[in-house]
Amino acid sequence: MIFSDNPLGLTCGMVCPTSDLCVGGCNLYATEEGPINIGGLQQFATEVFKAMNIPQIRNPSLPPPEKMPEAYSAKIALFGAGPASISCASFLARLGYSNITIFEKQEYVGGLSTSEIPQFRLPYDVVNFEIELMKDLGVKISCGKSLSADDMTLSTLKENGYKAAFIGIGLPEPNKDCIFQGLTPDQGFYTSKDFLPLVAKGSKPGMCACHSPLPSIRGAAIVLGAGDTAFDCATSALRCGARRVFIVFRKGFVNIRAVPEEMELAKEEKCEFLPFLSPRKVIVKDGRIVAMQFVRTEQDEAGNWSEDEDQIVRLKADVVISAFGSVLSDPKVKEALSPIKFNRWNLPEVDPETMQTSEPWVFAGGDVVGLANTTVESVNDGKQASWYIHKYIQSQYGVSVSATPELPLFYTPIDLVDISVEMAGLKFTNPFGLASATPATSAAMIRRAFEAGWGFALTKTFSLDKDIVTNVSPRIVRGTTSGPMYGPGQSSFLNIELISEKTAAYWCQSVTELKADFPDNILIASIMCSYNKNDWMELSKKAEASGADALELNLSCPHGMGERGMGLACGQDPELVRSICRWVRRAVRIPFFAKLTPNVTDIVSIARAAKEGGADGITATNTVSGLMGLKADGTPWPAVGTGRRTTYGGVSGTAIRPIALKAVTSIARALPGFPILATGGIDSAESGLQFLHSGASVLQVCSAVQNQDFTVVEDYCTGLRALLYLKNIEELQDWDGQSPATVSHQKGKPVPRIPELIGKDFHPRFKTYVFK
């Protein structure tokens, strides 16, 4: 999902100013634990994906390129191979366009991510990884081609048949103060546009064919400016040998434009901060910079800034790096952009919604339009422009496109993995479904689940009207197995939910409506009666007539129903289970499954009885009867009323997974091939795969939905596809699922390994003795 929204997800995870963006708005900011480290999580997830070495593919639902409509072969040009263009080209390629070319002035790609963000913050292999993902879709990159009157222009593009163009060249020239005119790097003066590319070429292997050394900085360095680039210059200068680095800026700390992460890094690395100083003169001696002179700046009550010529500061320095921003001043570039209009800042004028310039076929984004200040904003510019480029091109071929962006997702070969399952003659689109529990309390909830992508669902257990219950629902509390932790991620719940308070007529009508709207989803009716042949046959026939694909016989509810001779009262006796299954088998032709309780000594004997009774499979297991806990004064949790009363309830969640796994494996070993619907602590693709390995066919989920919501199924399906795909990659055989192998990091004393010694003439020696 990260790359679906952001083709530069790893880059942004590493350099994005999350404290100002997503983390800054986190609801947990005011808690003791603090906000979620969103950038760190994004970096971790995308770095693991990078290590998998999985390519990007076109949307599998699209026709082959040669069968796409003519509009999708239109020629599209993008200038500059930076974040904005990479983003724009990626989304256009995902939409199905097959003739996309990025023209890059330099001999390397990546834009400022490559040339101006240091290696220690953004390694080149990260930039290259994201560019390769884009190239997987057929995007071409042509280096050594620039947008210039001497090379390529908008006019020549149009003459060569290009239908649309995107300008993402950044701001290529430094904003240099007049006091630095004539100064060169040999004298100790650099602009950020000089210095950072030299650092990049000397520290980023693979960036270009050159073998450039790092610039040599000695003594004290002054960095002018307070933006992100200035702090990159400062921390890079330290790594290039500077003894001390002074960061000098015109305004105060409250006016610093750089993101907090950059400023904190500079502070940690002992850079000196000198605010309220404006450069006035560079002192040069014997052809080298030796100092700079500054004047004090002040702000009046009206907010206006002024310079006080009487307050002079002279600062000794060997190197000066100017980082006062960038501009678009090259007349040849402006000539090449003709006839688009420029705004008062001398930048291309664009519609901030569509990124369209005054020329309808030309779009622009990133630094060059002055709207983006960070990498993630540049990426968003390209993303936004891609849809409106698509809309423009389609309009030229008479096709109308929605004004609301509907951009395609990120696809890999993992998405082609088939996780459909066949069990008892039923075809499940995926093995994940809702258990007969709180998430299936009503037809509307099951409808939402199917819309979210669940493969199947069970209704909440219902009965004949004569057995209907009065249910205050939900009667469920968090467990104590997670300690004092509240919120999502509870490892257990305790409930006395009973069965549905809704009538059989409601559920039968709901099943009919749901099957009409979701014919490809399996819907199983969960039913319960007392030990009465006529009741079981009547209710099962009603459920079958409603259109249910299968039935689940609830023989295992551990609370509230046993007192009525239902649920657990039936499910603990093999003979009763066998008889009930025989009654239902005579009544219906659709498959049915007996839901077993773990609250027995030998669950295998109950499963065998169900099979002998004609059941098509079993569900293992229901909740485990338990008492959640007692406080120090002996009162229980939960406790109700002034009498502090409690009762045993059904424990669910990951806390009972070991019990459920034992039940599933025991049944699978005793009854090979007998279908098992597993339930009990499934909260991820990995835990679901454990049950599949144990012998289950499909997986029922409840507590995980309570912890999160219905959309967890997206993670489960993608995760299961990934686990199955990775298992078949030879290079990743040492991985544990989706987790890379842990490298040996504690070397210890070198000791010969026994397998390495077998067959060799080697004998361990103990003092003067030799043992054979």
Buried (B, 14 or more C-beta within 10 A) or exposed (E): EBBEBBBBBBBBBBBBBBBBBBBEEBEEEEEEEEBBEBBEEBBEBBBEBBEBEBEBBBBEEBEEBEEBEEBBBBBBBBBBBBBBBBBBBBBBBBBBBBBBBBBBBBEBBBBBBBBBBBBEBBBBBBBBBBBBBBBBBBBEBEBEBBBBBEBBBBBEBBEEEBBBBBBBBBBBEBBBBEBBEEBEBEBBBBBBBBBBBBBBBBBBEEBBEEEBEBBEBEBBBBBBBBBBBBBBBBBBBBBBBBEBBBBBBBBEEEEBBBBEBBBEBBEEEEBBBEBBBBBBEBEBEEEEBBBBBBBBBEEEEEEEEEBEEEEEBEBBBBBBBBBBBBBBBBEBBBBBBEEBEBEEEEBBBBEEEBBBBEBEBBBBBBBBBBBBBBBBBBBBBBBBBBBBBBBBBBEEEEEEBEEEBEBBEBBBEBBEBEBEBEBBEBEBBBBBBBBBBBBBBBBEBBBBBBEBBBBBBBBBBBBBEEBBBEBEBBBBBBBBBBEEEEEEEBBBBBBBBBBBBBBBEBBBEBBBBBBEEBEEBBBBBBBBBBBBBEBBBBBBEBBBEBBBBBBBBBBBBBBBBBEBBBBBBBBBBBEBBBBBBBBBBEBBEBBBBBBBBBBBEEBBEBBBBBBEBBBBBBBBBBBBBBEBEEEEEEEBBBEEEEEBEBEBBBBBBBBBBEBBBBBBBBBBEBBEEBBBBBBBBBBBBBBBBBBBEBBBBBBBBBBBBBBEBBEBBEBBBBBBBBBBBBEEEEEBEEBEBBEEEEEEEEEEEEEEEEEEEEEEEEEEEEEEEEEE
